[in-house]
């Protein structure tokens, strides 16, 4: 995990507001049970782009580890969906698609809406 001091102040502020994992709901705080997950690899991490981050629980077999190891991974669409569900003010599908070097509609809003079924109980 990247040390707290290496993140921009706005990223630290964003991370400190969350109390649970976006995926499983496990309780924690940033650096003690929760980690920032950058779901658009490459430039988003260095630029502290908050449109490309979600909070996942940490530890072996926890959601963040599973995502990085590709075990039961959410993938890009799943991460976008969690962003929309938990952090809608910073959700920007088109921006994320473009950061990945893809067309603005590479992943559509309909695909994100369909993925909501994975996370919503109805």
Long-range contacts (C-beta under 8 A, 24 or more apart in sequence): 1-31, 1-35, 1-58, 2-36, 4-30, 4-31, 7-36, 7-48, 8-48, 10-48, 10-50, 11-36, 11-48, 11-50, 11-53, 14-50, 14-53, 14-90, 15-53, 15-55, 18-55, 18-86, 20-55, 21-55, 21-56, 21-57, 21-62, 21-63, 22-54, 22-55, 22-56, 22-82, 22-83, 22-85, 22-86, 22-87, 23-54, 23-56, 23-57, 23-63, 23-74, 23-82, 24-57, 24-63, 26-57, 26-62, 26-63, 28-57, 28-58, 30-55, 33-57, 33-58, 33-59, 34-58, 35-64, 37-64, 37-67, 37-79, 39-76, 39-79, 39-80, 39-83, 39-96, 40-76, 40-96, 40-99, 40-100, 42-99, 43-99, 44-99, 49-99, 50-90, 51-83, 51-90, 51-91, 51-92, 51-95, 51-96, 52-96, 52-99, 53-83, 54-79, 54-82, 54-83, 54-86, 54-87, 55-86, 76-100, 76-107, 77-107, 77-111, 77-112, 77-115, 78-115, 78-118, 80-107, 80-112, 80-115, 81-112, 81-115, 81-116, 81-118, 81-119, 82-119, 84-112, 84-116, 85-116, 85-119, 85-120
